[in-house]
């Protein structure tokens, strides 16, 4: 299959030229690790897979360049961060086997996420960037998503024994930890039990919490958010035709979004009948991976006369998700859940 002339021109102008953003990102990575970058995509194969999802030919090559550039920037940032020293040593050890940074591009037929992903392919001693077989959505979360992939890709898969099958001492339930790379919940056997802490009395229990943690030992925000207690704040602004949900537990927020999105009515007063309410998840500025901590629901663009009411949402949060109302005042409600969800 021959490439269209438009793609050949874009490869020359966006991929090969020395002054492009991609080449600058690759040079920065090469200078840091001391190895050349080897990335030679099979353009005709990529185009054959992606053509049905790229009606505008002129955007395909620039999108791929932006994806590879974001991947290079993410790897450069992680390797240059002293906090990732052990992980960086693993990366450099793998790169030393071939004395180059090999990057492969492949199309993923059934992606679990709409964003491009990356992994380490040991047989080829190369990093593989997977393009989802669908529209290439370039978002601000691209680099943070690659950072999350890269930090996990060189760790061997872990098949932990379920807690119900583990023999642990009675005093092992006080400290539930979240693995900072995999998100796996585990117990630390040396921690004092909740029962023992309660038996010591309020003064002793409070004394155990008086020591501030070392910041360097804390998990990343996206994993810390998986630990209870979970907090949720619902804000209703009837004049702005908008509701905002802030939540410290991203999976809870995704369930709310998925449920409301499924049951949102259509705006029959508009020709293309869009949803009567627009739901938007917002990414947090904190963490290395993708951490979404806010959901906005708006009817500003709808021509229907629907009025947003917080009652359905409050009922869902309390009755389905099991959060408890802590306080409510002037259009703002605060909820809390102290028990973690089972995986």
LUMDOSE-228469 format. One line per field, with one value per residue (C-alpha): residue number from 1; x, y, z. Coordinates in steps of 0.02 Angstrom, whole numbers, plus 32768, in hexadecimal, padded with zeros to 4 digits. Example, Ala and Ser with C-alpha at 12.3 -4.5 7.8 and 13.67 -1.06 7.14 Angstrom:
num <- [1, 2] $
X <- [8267, 82AC] $
Y <- [7F1F, 7FCB] $
Z <- [8186, 8165] $
// end
This chain:
num <- [1, 2, 3, 4, 5, 6, 7, 8, 9, 10, 11, 12, 13, 14, 15, 16, 17, 18, 19, 20, 21, 22, 23, 24, 25, 26, 27, 28, 29, 30, 31, 32, 33, 34, 35, 36, 37, 38, 39, 40, 41, 42, 43, 44, 45, 46, 47, 48, 49, 50, 51, 52, 53, 54, 55, 56, 57, 58, 59, 60, 61, 62, 63, 64, 65, 66, 67, 68, 69, 70, 71, 72, 73, 74, 75, 76, 77, 78, 79, 80, 81, 82, 83, 84, 85, 86, 87, 88, 89, 90, 91, 92, 93, 94, 95, 96, 97, 98, 99, 100, 101, 102, 103, 104, 105, 106, 107, 108, 109, 110, 111, 112, 113, 114, 115, 116, 117, 118, 119, 120, 121, 122, 123, 124, 125, 126, 127, 128, 129, 130, 131, 132, 133, 134, 135, 136, 137, 138, 139, 140, 141, 142, 143, 144, 145, 146, 147, 148, 149, 150, 151, 152, 153, 154, 155, 156, 157, 158, 159, 160, 161, 162, 163, 164, 165, 166, 167, 168, 169, 170, 171, 172, 173, 174, 175, 176, 177, 178, 179, 180, 181, 182, 183, 184, 185, 186, 187, 188, 189, 190, 191, 192, 193, 194, 195, 196, 197, 198, 199, 200, 201, 202, 203, 204, 205, 206, 207, 208, 209, 210, 211, 212, 213, 214, 215, 216, 217, 218, 219, 220, 221, 222, 223, 224, 225, 226, 227, 228, 229, 230, 231, 232, 233, 234, 235, 236, 237, 238, 239, 240, 241, 242, 243, 244, 245, 246, 247, 248, 249, 250, 251, 252, 253, 254, 255, 256, 257, 258, 259, 260, 261, 262, 263, 264, 265, 266, 267, 268, 269, 270, 271, 272, 273, 274, 275, 276, 277, 278, 279, 280, 281, 282, 283, 284, 285, 286, 287, 288, 289, 290, 291, 292, 293, 294, 295, 296, 297, 298, 299, 300, 301, 302, 303, 304, 305, 306, 307, 308, 309, 310, 311, 312, 313, 314, 315, 316, 317, 318, 319, 320, 321, 322, 323, 324, 325, 326, 327, 328, 329, 330, 331, 332, 333, 334, 335, 336, 337, 338, 339, 340, 341, 342, 343] $
X <- [8000, 804A, 803F, 7FDC, 8048, 8000, 8047, 80F2, 80FC, 80C6, 8149, 81CE, 8192, 815A, 81C1, 8268, 8297, 8314, 82B7, 8214, 81D2, 81E5, 829D, 82C0, 826A, 82CB, 836F, 834E, 832E, 83C6, 8438, 83F9, 840F, 84A5, 8457, 840E, 8353, 831A, 8267, 8239, 817D, 8130, 80C8, 8069, 8032, 8000, 7F9F, 7F45, 7F05, 7EDF, 7E9B, 7DE3, 7DF3, 7E51, 7DDC, 7E51, 7EF4, 7F55, 7F42, 7F83, 8040, 8040, 7FD9, 8052, 80E4, 8090, 8074, 8129, 8166, 80FA, 813F, 81F3, 81D0, 8180, 8214, 8292, 8238, 822E, 82E5, 831D, 82BE, 8329, 8290, 828C, 8342, 8322, 82A8, 8321, 83A9, 8337, 8316, 83CE, 83FA, 837F, 83BB, 8470, 8447, 842C, 8484, 83EE, 833C, 82CD, 821A, 8197, 80ED, 805A, 7F9D, 7F37, 7E95, 7E2F, 7E75, 7E39, 7E55, 7E42, 7EEF, 7F93, 7FEF, 80A1, 80FA, 81A3, 81B1, 823B, 8255, 827A, 82CF, 8264, 81DE, 813A, 80BE, 800F, 7F9C, 7EE4, 7E86, 7E14, 7E20, 7EC5, 7E91, 7F20, 7EFA, 7F5A, 7F5A, 7FCA, 8071, 802E, 7FE2, 808A, 80E0, 806B, 808C, 8148, 8156, 80F7, 813B, 81E0, 8196, 8171, 80B8, 8081, 8001, 7FDF, 7F8B, 7EDD, 7ED9, 7E53, 7ECF, 7F65, 7F9B, 7FBA, 7FC7, 7F35, 7F92, 7FA8, 7F09, 7F2F, 7F99, 7F4D, 7FC8, 7FB8, 804C, 8091, 80AC, 801F, 7F95, 7F8F, 7F45, 7FA6, 7FC3, 8062, 8077, 80DC, 8056, 7FF0, 7F3D, 7EA5, 7E63, 7F02, 7F04, 7E53, 7E7D, 7F0A, 7E8D, 7E71, 7F11, 7F80, 7F27, 7F39, 7FF1, 8010, 7FD3, 8041, 80D5, 80CF, 80FD, 8197, 815D, 81D9, 8189, 80D6, 8085, 805B, 7FB5, 7F5F, 7F7F, 7F64, 7EB7, 7E89, 7E95, 7E00, 7DB8, 7D6C, 7D28, 7CAA, 7C68, 7BD0, 7BB4, 7B13, 7B08, 7A58, 7A7B, 7B13, 7AB3, 7B40, 7B6C, 7C1D, 7C54, 7CFF, 7D37, 7DD8, 7DB1, 7DBA, 7D61, 7CC8, 7CC8, 7CD0, 7C39, 7BD4, 7C07, 7BE1, 7B36, 7AFF, 7B45, 7AE1, 7A3E, 7A51, 79BF, 79D4, 79BA, 792C, 792A, 79D2, 79E6, 7A6F, 7A1A, 7AB1, 7AA8, 7A3F, 7ACA, 7B85, 7BF2, 7CAB, 7D33, 7DC4, 7E77, 7ECF, 7F70, 7FC2, 8011, 8072, 7FE4, 7F34, 7ED3, 7E24, 7DDB, 7D4B, 7CAE, 7C45, 7B92, 7B4F, 7AB0, 7AF0, 7AF3, 7A49, 79AD, 793D, 78F0, 793E, 7974, 7A03, 79D5, 7A52, 79D5, 79EF, 7AAA, 7AA3, 7A34, 7AAF, 7B46, 7AF5, 7A8A, 7AFB, 7BAD, 7B93, 7BD5, 7B8F, 7B5A, 7BCD, 7B8C, 7B24, 7B16, 7AE1, 7AEC, 7B84, 7B7E, 7C10, 7C11, 7C8A, 7CA5, 7D1B, 7D17, 7D7A, 7D2B, 7D56, 7DBB] $
Y <- [8000, 80A5, 813B, 81D2, 8266, 82CD, 8253, 824D, 830B, 8309, 8286, 82F4, 8394, 8352, 82B4, 82C6, 837F, 83AB, 8444, 83EB, 83D6, 831A, 8322, 839A, 8325, 8290, 82F0, 8321, 826A, 822F, 82AF, 8278, 81BB, 81C1, 8151, 8172, 816A, 80E3, 80FB, 80C9, 80AF, 8040, 80D0, 806E, 7FED, 8071, 80D0, 8033, 8017, 80CC, 810E, 80E9, 8152, 81E5, 823B, 82D0, 828D, 8329, 8307, 8255, 826E, 830B, 82AB, 8218, 8292, 82E7, 823E, 8206, 82B2, 82AA, 81FC, 823A, 82CE, 825D, 81E5, 8274, 82C4, 8220, 81F3, 82A0, 8297, 825D, 8210, 818D, 815A, 809E, 809A, 80FD, 807E, 7FF4, 8058, 807B, 7FC5, 7F8F, 8014, 7FDF, 7F36, 7F86, 802E, 8089, 80BE, 8057, 8094, 802D, 806B, 7FF4, 7FFF, 7FB4, 7F69, 7F64, 7FEC, 7FF5, 80B1, 8134, 817A, 8136, 80C2, 8083, 7FEA, 7F94, 7F04, 7E95, 7E20, 7EB6, 7F1A, 7FAD, 8021, 8009, 8097, 8058, 80C6, 80A2, 8067, 80FE, 81BC, 81FB, 826C, 82DE, 831E, 8370, 82C7, 8279, 8295, 8267, 81C8, 8197, 81BB, 8141, 80BC, 80D2, 80C5, 8020, 7FD0, 7F8C, 7F43, 7E87, 7E5A, 7E37, 7DB1, 7DD5, 7D56, 7D93, 7DD9, 7D5B, 7CCD, 7D1C, 7CE9, 7D8B, 7DB1, 7E03, 7EA7, 7EBB, 7F18, 7FC6, 8000, 7FE4, 801C, 8040, 800C, 80AA, 8059, 7FDD, 801E, 7F75, 7F7D, 7F1C, 7F13, 7F35, 7EA8, 7F0D, 7F90, 7F92, 7F59, 7FC9, 7F61, 7F76, 8031, 803F, 7FDC, 8054, 80E1, 8186, 81D6, 8149, 813F, 81FA, 81F2, 8176, 81F8, 8284, 825D, 82AD, 823A, 824E, 8297, 822E, 818E, 81BB, 816E, 81DA, 8238, 81C3, 8130, 8190, 81BC, 8102, 80FA, 8125, 8192, 81D5, 8286, 82D0, 8382, 83AC, 8461, 849B, 8541, 8552, 85FB, 85B8, 851A, 84B1, 8434, 8408, 8367, 8362, 82B8, 8274, 81C6, 81C8, 8120, 8165, 81F9, 8187, 8124, 81C4, 8200, 8158, 814B, 81FB, 81EF, 8151, 81A0, 8251, 8285, 82D0, 8386, 8373, 842E, 841F, 83CE, 8352, 8329, 8338, 8304, 837E, 8386, 838D, 8325, 8350, 82FB, 836D, 8336, 8364, 83CA, 8350, 82A5, 8253, 81EC, 821B, 8252, 8296, 82E8, 8353, 8339, 83C9, 83B5, 8444, 846C, 8514, 84DE, 8488, 84D5, 846C, 84B1, 842F, 846F, 8417, 83D3, 838A, 8312, 8280, 8292, 8298, 81FD, 81A2, 81D3, 819B, 8108, 80BA, 80F0, 80E9, 8196, 81EC, 82A3, 8306, 83B6, 8421, 84DC, 8555, 84E3, 8480, 83D0, 836E, 82B0, 8231, 8176, 8123, 8070, 8048, 7FF5, 7F40, 7F29] $
Z <- [8000, 7FC8, 803A, 7FFE, 7FC9, 8058, 80D7, 8084, 808E, 8145, 8170, 8123, 8177, 8221, 823F, 81E8, 81F0, 8279, 82B7, 82E0, 8391, 8380, 8350, 83DF, 845B, 8418, 8422, 84D7, 8503, 84A1, 84F6, 85A1, 858D, 8517, 8493, 83E8, 83CB, 8353, 8318, 8267, 825C, 81D8, 8196, 8112, 8194, 8212, 818F, 8154, 8206, 8230, 818A, 81B2, 8250, 8202, 8186, 8182, 813A, 8169, 8225, 822C, 8223, 8293, 8314, 8314, 8324, 83B8, 840C, 83F8, 842F, 84CC, 84F1, 84DF, 8550, 85D3, 85D4, 85DB, 866F, 86D0, 86B1, 86E6, 878B, 881E, 8871, 87E7, 87FA, 8811, 8781, 8713, 8738, 86F5, 8657, 8637, 8658, 85D1, 8557, 856E, 8520, 8475, 848D, 8447, 8471, 8401, 83EA, 8391, 8359, 8350, 8343, 83D0, 8387, 8429, 849B, 854F, 854E, 84C4, 84E2, 849B, 8513, 8524, 8565, 8563, 84E7, 852B, 8494, 8424, 84AF, 847C, 84BC, 8460, 844C, 8427, 83C1, 83E8, 834E, 8347, 8342, 8388, 8417, 844B, 84FA, 8586, 85DD, 8558, 85B1, 865D, 8614, 85C7, 866E, 86C2, 863D, 8643, 8700, 86FA, 865C, 86A0, 873F, 8737, 8744, 87F5, 881D, 88D5, 8945, 8978, 8A27, 8A55, 8A33, 8A89, 8B37, 8B90, 8C49, 8CA1, 8CAB, 8BEE, 8BC0, 8C00, 8B70, 8AC4, 8A3E, 8984, 8919, 88CA, 881F, 880A, 8879, 88D2, 8980, 8A05, 8AC0, 8B1F, 8B9A, 8C16, 8C33, 8CD3, 8CC3, 8CCC, 8D5C, 8DBF, 8D9D, 8DDC, 8E78, 8EA0, 8EB3, 8E56, 8E95, 8E58, 8DB0, 8D97, 8DC5, 8D37, 8CBA, 8CFC, 8C8B, 8BDF, 8B4E, 8AE4, 8A3E, 89DC, 8A1C, 89EE, 8951, 88BB, 88C2, 8847, 88BD, 895E, 891A, 891C, 89DA, 8A47, 8A8A, 89EA, 89E1, 8969, 8958, 88ED, 88BD, 8869, 880D, 87C4, 8775, 8719, 86E7, 8729, 87B0, 87E6, 883C, 888E, 88CB, 8916, 88D2, 8812, 87F9, 8856, 87E1, 8749, 8786, 879B, 86EE, 869C, 86EC, 86C2, 8612, 85F4, 862A, 85E6, 8577, 84CA, 849A, 841D, 83F9, 83A0, 82F5, 8324, 83CB, 843E, 84F6, 855C, 85DF, 85C0, 8636, 863F, 86A7, 86D8, 86F8, 8798, 878D, 8806, 87ED, 8761, 871A, 86E9, 8783, 8764, 87FE, 87BE, 8755, 8713, 86D6, 866D, 860C, 85CD, 8517, 8519, 84CA, 8538, 85D7, 864B, 86F6, 874E, 87F9, 8875, 88C4, 884B, 885C, 891A, 891D, 88AC, 8914, 89B7, 897D, 88FA, 8925, 89E0, 8A0A, 8AA5, 8AA9, 8B1B, 8B01, 8A8D, 8A7E, 89F5, 895E, 8997, 89E0, 8A28, 8A2E, 8A76, 8A6C, 8AE8, 8AA7, 8A0A, 8972, 894C, 88AD] $
// end
